[in-house]
Amino acid sequence: MSGPSALIVGNGEPPSRALFAACAQEAELILCADGGANTASAYGYAPDYVVGDLDSVHCQSIAADRLVLVDPAGDVGTDGQKVLNHAVALGVTEAVLVGFTGRRTDHLLGNLSLLKTFADRLALRFVDDYCDIRLINSCIRFRATLGQKISLCPLNGRAEGISTEGLKWALRCEDLIPGVRDGISNEVVDNPVEIRVGRGDLLLCVQRQSASGRIELLD
């Protein structure tokens, strides 16, 4: 049986109020990585947990009666790693992460690696008002709006043996290599879309078009 779903809020650039509300509506728990509690509080949401060293949380953000603060003693790593470790401990199996992009590029680069680090324990998506990012686990099939812009980005060096169906610029068992060949700004021309990866870590980045940006995953 799958565990609860979570909205995990970081201390990066906050999403719009509308996007935050939409993500919160679909989540069973709200977990905040340290200062992410400030965003949740500003939008009128009481986090179930705030995790981290708590050096960025405003006092008014932790005043909710049902709030549980977690400062993992001896737990090394970033606040993002700590909050995801706590999500795993709670039995969470899938989560949407907001506030993990923007502001500091070094934090963004580190945060993207979390998709790989927790891939065997959590189904994760990074969401902001511009893009929806997830790691492809060997194969993904989905439906999307025709004309939807997507990008395929290797996470850690070369991604090999990539084949696609339903995209304007098809790949046939080809490699994507940063600085050599990229997969930026492809386009959905038919459904369903299928992307297969032979080896390596490949990010699927779905560009948002107005309120769109969601894809419908298929088995």
VENGI-V958772 format. One record per residue. N is the residue number from 1. RES is the residue in three letters. SS is DSSP state (h for helix, s for strand, l for the rest). Layout:
BEGIN
N;RES;SS, N;RES;SS
END
This chain:
BEGIN
1;MET;l, 2;SER;l, 3;GLY;l, 4;PRO;l, 5;SER;s, 6;ALA;s, 7;LEU;s, 8;ILE;s, 9;VAL;s, 10;GLY;l, 11;ASN;l, 12;GLY;l, 13;GLU;l, 14;PRO;l, 15;PRO;l, 16;SER;l, 17;ARG;h, 18;ALA;h, 19;LEU;h, 20;PHE;h, 21;ALA;h, 22;ALA;h, 23;CYS;h, 24;ALA;h, 25;GLN;h, 26;GLU;l, 27;ALA;l, 28;GLU;l, 29;LEU;s, 30;ILE;s, 31;LEU;s, 32;CYS;s, 33;ALA;s, 34;ASP;l, 35;GLY;l, 36;GLY;h, 37;ALA;h, 38;ASN;h, 39;THR;h, 40;ALA;h, 41;SER;h, 42;ALA;h, 43;TYR;l, 44;GLY;l, 45;TYR;l, 46;ALA;l, 47;PRO;l, 48;ASP;l, 49;TYR;s, 50;VAL;s, 51;VAL;s, 52;GLY;l, 53;ASP;l, 54;LEU;l, 55;ASP;l, 56;SER;l, 57;VAL;l, 58;HIS;l, 59;CYS;h, 60;GLN;h, 61;SER;h, 62;ILE;h, 63;ALA;l, 64;ALA;l, 65;ASP;l, 66;ARG;l, 67;LEU;l, 68;VAL;s, 69;LEU;s, 70;VAL;s, 71;ASP;l, 72;PRO;l, 73;ALA;l, 74;GLY;l, 75;ASP;l, 76;VAL;l, 77;GLY;l, 78;THR;l, 79;ASP;h, 80;GLY;h, 81;GLN;h, 82;LYS;h, 83;VAL;h, 84;LEU;h, 85;ASN;h, 86;HIS;h, 87;ALA;h, 88;VAL;h, 89;ALA;h, 90;LEU;l, 91;GLY;l, 92;VAL;l, 93;THR;l, 94;GLU;s, 95;ALA;s, 96;VAL;s, 97;LEU;s, 98;VAL;s, 99;GLY;l, 100;PHE;l, 101;THR;l, 102;GLY;l, 103;ARG;l, 104;ARG;l, 105;THR;h, 106;ASP;h, 107;HIS;h, 108;LEU;h, 109;LEU;h, 110;GLY;h, 111;ASN;h, 112;LEU;h, 113;SER;h, 114;LEU;h, 115;LEU;h, 116;LYS;h, 117;THR;h, 118;PHE;l, 119;ALA;l, 120;ASP;l, 121;ARG;l, 122;LEU;l, 123;ALA;s, 124;LEU;s, 125;ARG;s, 126;PHE;s, 127;VAL;s, 128;ASP;l, 129;ASP;l, 130;TYR;l, 131;CYS;s, 132;ASP;s, 133;ILE;s, 134;ARG;s, 135;LEU;s, 136;ILE;s, 137;ASN;l, 138;SER;l, 139;CYS;s, 140;ILE;s, 141;ARG;s, 142;PHE;s, 143;ARG;s, 144;ALA;l, 145;THR;l, 146;LEU;l, 147;GLY;l, 148;GLN;l, 149;LYS;s, 150;ILE;s, 151;SER;s, 152;LEU;s, 153;CYS;s, 154;PRO;s, 155;LEU;l, 156;ASN;l, 157;GLY;l, 158;ARG;l, 159;ALA;s, 160;GLU;s, 161;GLY;s, 162;ILE;s, 163;SER;s, 164;THR;s, 165;GLU;s, 166;GLY;l, 167;LEU;s, 168;LYS;l, 169;TRP;l, 170;ALA;l, 171;LEU;l, 172;ARG;l, 173;CYS;l, 174;GLU;s, 175;ASP;s, 176;LEU;s, 177;ILE;s, 178;PRO;l, 179;GLY;l, 180;VAL;l, 181;ARG;s, 182;ASP;l, 183;GLY;s, 184;ILE;s, 185;SER;s, 186;ASN;s, 187;GLU;s, 188;VAL;s, 189;VAL;l, 190;ASP;l, 191;ASN;l, 192;PRO;l, 193;VAL;s, 194;GLU;s, 195;ILE;s, 196;ARG;s, 197;VAL;l, 198;GLY;l, 199;ARG;s, 200;GLY;l, 201;ASP;l, 202;LEU;s, 203;LEU;s, 204;LEU;s, 205;CYS;s, 206;VAL;s, 207;GLN;s, 208;ARG;l, 209;GLN;l, 210;SER;l, 211;ALA;l, 212;SER;l, 213;GLY;l, 214;ARG;l, 215;ILE;l, 216;GLU;s, 217;LEU;s, 218;LEU;s, 219;ASP;l
END
